[in-house]
Amino acid sequence: MENRILRLHAVMAKTGLSRSAIYLRVNQGRFPKSISLGGRAIGWVEAEIDEWINRQIEHSRKTTK
């Protein structure tokens, strides 16, 4: 499996979350942590974001039943 790194705007588009919501959830331990890309650049591992999205779907479907 190929690892792909997503920058903040791609993570925002993929999750539907705002910048502040992403960082709040990271600080709360409820969202994958970013990784350093060198300098001041950061990104997120796409597979970890996909796993987070799948957990959100499962949680949402369990609570609505």
C-alpha positions as CSV (number, residue, x, y, z in Angstrom):
1,M,0.0,0.0,0.0
2,E,1.3,3.4,-1.0
3,N,1.4,6.1,1.8
4,R,0.2,9.5,0.7
5,I,0.6,12.7,2.6
6,L,-2.2,15.2,2.6
7,R,-1.7,18.9,3.4
8,L,-4.2,20.8,5.6
9,H,-6.5,22.0,2.8
10,A,-6.8,18.5,1.4
11,V,-7.6,17.1,4.9
12,M,-10.3,19.9,5.3
13,A,-11.8,19.0,2.0
14,K,-11.8,15.3,2.7
15,T,-13.3,15.5,6.2
16,G,-15.5,18.5,5.9
17,L,-13.9,20.0,9.1
18,S,-12.5,23.5,9.5
19,R,-8.9,24.2,10.3
20,S,-9.8,25.0,13.9
21,A,-11.9,21.9,14.3
22,I,-9.1,19.7,13.1
23,Y,-6.5,21.2,15.5
24,L,-9.0,21.1,18.4
25,R,-9.6,17.4,17.8
26,V,-5.8,16.7,17.4
27,N,-5.3,18.4,20.8
28,Q,-8.1,16.3,22.3
29,G,-6.6,13.1,20.9
30,R,-9.7,12.6,18.7
31,F,-8.0,13.1,15.3
32,P,-4.8,11.8,13.7
33,K,-1.7,13.8,14.5
34,S,0.2,15.6,11.7
35,I,3.7,14.7,10.7
36,S,6.6,17.0,10.0
37,L,7.5,17.4,6.3
38,G,10.5,19.6,7.1
39,G,10.8,23.3,7.8
40,R,7.4,24.6,8.8
41,A,5.5,22.2,6.6
42,I,3.2,19.5,8.0
43,G,0.8,16.9,6.6
44,W,-1.3,14.0,7.5
45,V,-1.1,10.3,6.5
46,E,-4.0,9.7,4.2
47,A,-4.6,6.2,5.4
48,E,-5.0,7.5,9.0
49,I,-7.5,10.1,7.8
50,D,-9.4,7.4,6.0
51,E,-9.5,5.2,9.1
52,W,-10.8,8.2,11.1
53,I,-13.5,8.8,8.6
54,N,-14.6,5.2,8.7
55,R,-14.7,5.2,12.5
56,Q,-16.9,8.4,12.4
57,I,-19.3,6.6,10.0
58,E,-19.5,3.5,12.2
59,H,-20.0,5.6,15.3
60,S,-22.7,7.6,13.7
61,R,-24.6,4.6,12.4
62,K,-24.4,2.9,15.8
63,T,-25.8,5.9,17.7
64,T,-28.7,6.4,15.2
65,K,-30.1,2.8,15.6
